[in-house]
Amino acid sequence: MPPMRSVRLAEELSTLQAYGRDRLAEGSIALGDIPAITRRVLKGRG
């Protein structure tokens, strides 16, 4: 994987983790939903 793509994916993952933490704190998503959301978002941006 090219280095710049790796950096971009790492940044996106960090953003998704923050999103997941916020939604979990609000109770709007369940912990089990996070992997599917992460895959969906990364697949759409890749």
N, CA and C atoms as an extended XYZ file, in Angstrom:
138
Properties=species:S:1:pos:R:3:atomname:S:1:resname:S:1:resid:I:1 pbc="F F F"
N         0.849       -1.171        0.000 N   MET     1
C         0.000        0.000        0.000 CA  MET     1
C         0.899        1.240        0.000 C   MET     1
N         0.619        2.178       -0.874 N   PRO     2
C         1.424        3.408       -0.921 CA  PRO     2
C         1.373        4.154        0.421 C   PRO     2
N         2.488        4.758        0.814 N   PRO     3
C         2.549        5.426        2.126 CA  PRO     3
C         1.477        6.496        2.331 C   PRO     3
N         1.195        7.291        1.329 N   MET     4
C         0.200        8.354        1.510 CA  MET     4
C        -1.195        7.775        1.719 C   MET     4
N        -1.493        6.665        1.071 N   ARG     5
C        -2.800        6.027        1.276 CA  ARG     5
C        -2.890        5.495        2.697 C   ARG     5
N        -1.808        4.950        3.197 N   SER     6
C        -1.795        4.454        4.572 CA  SER     6
C        -2.055        5.579        5.561 C   SER     6
N        -1.435        6.720        5.325 N   VAL     7
C        -1.628        7.879        6.204 CA  VAL     7
C        -3.082        8.330        6.150 C   VAL     7
N        -3.638        8.400        4.938 N   ARG     8
C        -5.030        8.837        4.786 CA  ARG     8
C        -5.986        7.887        5.489 C   ARG     8
N        -5.769        6.583        5.332 N   LEU     9
C        -6.634        5.604        5.989 CA  LEU     9
C        -6.511        5.678        7.505 C   LEU     9
N        -5.308        5.910        7.999 N   ALA    10
C        -5.120        6.046        9.444 CA  ALA    10
C        -5.867        7.259        9.978 C   ALA    10
N        -5.827        8.349        9.241 N   GLU    11
C        -6.560        9.553        9.655 CA  GLU    11
C        -8.062        9.313        9.629 C   GLU    11
N        -8.547        8.638        8.605 N   GLU    12
C        -9.975        8.347        8.517 CA  GLU    12
C       -10.416        7.422        9.637 C   GLU    12
N        -9.586        6.444        9.949 N   LEU    13
C        -9.914        5.529       11.041 CA  LEU    13
C        -9.991        6.277       12.363 C   LEU    13
N        -9.081        7.191       12.578 N   SER    14
C        -9.113        7.998       13.798 CA  SER    14
C       -10.408        8.808       13.882 C   SER    14
N       -10.819        9.372       12.761 N   THR    15
C       -12.071       10.131       12.721 CA  THR    15
C       -13.261        9.220       13.003 C   THR    15
N       -13.248        8.029       12.425 N   LEU    16
C       -14.336        7.076       12.664 CA  LEU    16
C       -14.381        6.633       14.124 C   LEU    16
N       -13.220        6.458       14.728 N   GLN    17
C       -13.192        6.072       16.137 CA  GLN    17
C       -13.817        7.156       17.010 C   GLN    17
N       -13.518        8.398       16.713 N   ALA    18
C       -14.109        9.511       17.462 CA  ALA    18
C       -15.624        9.533       17.261 C   ALA    18
N       -16.052        9.322       16.025 N   TYR    19
C       -17.487        9.267       15.727 CA  TYR    19
C       -18.146        8.155       16.546 C   TYR    19
N       -17.539        6.992       16.548 N   GLY    20
C       -18.087        5.857       17.288 CA  GLY    20
C       -18.172        6.123       18.777 C   GLY    20
N       -17.123        6.717       19.330 N   ARG    21
C       -17.153        7.057       20.766 CA  ARG    21
C       -18.289        8.012       21.078 C   ARG    21
N       -18.464        9.016       20.230 N   ASP    22
C       -19.535       10.003       20.447 CA  ASP    22
C       -20.912        9.347       20.362 C   ASP    22
N       -21.128        8.521       19.338 N   ARG    23
C       -22.436        7.871       19.182 CA  ARG    23
C       -22.706        6.891       20.321 C   ARG    23
N       -21.670        6.180       20.772 N   LEU    24
C       -21.859        5.274       21.900 CA  LEU    24
C       -22.245        6.056       23.154 C   LEU    24
N       -21.600        7.180       23.372 N   ALA    25
C       -21.892        8.000       24.542 CA  ALA    25
C       -23.330        8.511       24.499 C   ALA    25
N       -23.814        8.829       23.304 N   GLU    26
C       -25.192        9.295       23.141 CA  GLU    26
C       -26.195        8.155       23.216 C   GLU    26
N       -25.721        6.940       23.006 N   GLY    27
C       -26.612        5.787       22.993 CA  GLY    27
C       -27.330        5.599       21.668 C   GLY    27
N       -26.873        6.293       20.612 N   SER    28
C       -27.555        6.194       19.319 CA  SER    28
C       -27.112        4.993       18.487 C   SER    28
N       -25.999        4.347       18.858 N   ILE    29
C       -25.587        3.105       18.204 CA  ILE    29
C       -25.122        2.128       19.276 C   ILE    29
N       -25.130        0.859       18.916 N   ALA    30
C       -24.651       -0.180       19.820 CA  ALA    30
C       -23.198       -0.510       19.485 C   ALA    30
N       -22.487       -1.007       20.465 N   LEU    31
C       -21.084       -1.363       20.271 CA  LEU    31
C       -20.913       -2.326       19.092 C   LEU    31
N       -21.833       -3.246       18.935 N   GLY    32
C       -21.756       -4.217       17.845 CA  GLY    32
C       -21.941       -3.628       16.463 C   GLY    32
N       -22.473       -2.405       16.376 N   ASP    33
C       -22.685       -1.747       15.084 CA  ASP    33
C       -21.406       -1.135       14.511 C   ASP    33
N       -20.435       -0.871       15.342 N   ILE    34
C       -19.245       -0.128       14.927 CA  ILE    34
C       -18.452       -0.809       13.808 C   ILE    34
N       -18.171       -2.109       13.876 N   PRO    35
C       -17.404       -2.718       12.776 CA  PRO    35
C       -18.074       -2.557       11.406 C   PRO    35
N       -19.385       -2.739       11.352 N   ALA    36
C       -20.088       -2.613       10.070 CA  ALA    36
C       -20.059       -1.170        9.568 C   ALA    36
N       -20.230       -0.214       10.457 N   ILE    37
C       -20.177        1.193       10.072 CA  ILE    37
C       -18.786        1.539        9.549 C   ILE    37
N       -17.763        1.079       10.256 N   THR    38
C       -16.382        1.357        9.854 CA  THR    38
C       -16.096        0.778        8.471 C   THR    38
N       -16.475       -0.473        8.246 N   ARG    39
C       -16.253       -1.098        6.933 CA  ARG    39
C       -16.992       -0.333        5.840 C   ARG    39
N       -18.236        0.044        6.098 N   ARG    40
C       -19.045        0.757        5.098 CA  ARG    40
C       -18.394        2.091        4.721 C   ARG    40
N       -17.965        2.840        5.719 N   VAL    41
C       -17.372        4.156        5.450 CA  VAL    41
C       -16.043        4.015        4.726 C   VAL    41
N       -15.184        3.123        5.194 N   LEU    42
C       -13.873        2.970        4.545 CA  LEU    42
C       -14.021        2.422        3.130 C   LEU    42
N       -14.960        1.546        2.907 N   LYS    43
C       -15.178        0.999        1.567 CA  LYS    43
C       -15.634        2.123        0.616 C   LYS    43
N       -16.486        3.005        1.101 N   GLY    44
C       -16.991        4.093        0.276 CA  GLY    44
C       -15.940        5.145       -0.040 C   GLY    44
N       -14.897        5.242        0.787 N   ARG    45
C       -13.860        6.249        0.594 CA  ARG    45
C       -12.622        5.696       -0.097 C   ARG    45
N       -12.537        4.369       -0.218 N   GLY    46
C       -11.325        3.753       -0.759 CA  GLY    46
C       -11.244        3.831       -2.193 C   GLY    46
